[in-house]
Amino acid sequence: MKAIEINGTIKVYSNLPNSWEGVMGNFSGLSDEEIKAYGFYDVVTPDYNSTIQKLSNIFWDADNKVFTYTVSNIEFSETLEELKEAKIKSLKRNGLNSLSVTDWYVTRKTEKNIDIPSSIITERDTIRSQVNTKETEINNLTTKNAVVEYSTSI
């Protein structure tokens, strides 16, 4: 990915244009040094965790001769308890969705007294156990970042 600054605005190109300032066709085929002579430089995106971090607006890093971003932590406005509550709600929704796949066995048992296979009972018990374990783990987390990063998948 390359970028160029034009009149104070940085324009990012995932693919270089075919033509540029008198170079008609195959502009992207020029050497890296030739492309730099026109003002196009690499875009360097630093590693970051988008769950708890964000990137600044793109800027020119003159020392390294690249366009890049600064990484900063996301400031969550919710309290730790509010984040936990939302995460537990998401967890329980995932548990419900996992259980819903086999709910028809329960309905069939209720309506027709047809036994639920033991493998289905075990599967449903495992899902409920996972939800309970994860809820306890969420409640034991002590930082907002840890709560936000916690996976509620079952």
Secondary structure, DSSP 8 states (H G I E B T S, - for coil): -EEEEETTEEEEESS--S-BTTB-S-GGGS-HHHHHHTT-EEEE-----TTTEEE---EEETTTTEEE--EEE----S-HHHHHHHHHHHHHHHHHHHHHTTHHHHHHHHHH-----HHHHHHHHHHHHHHHHHHHHHHH--SHHHHHH-----
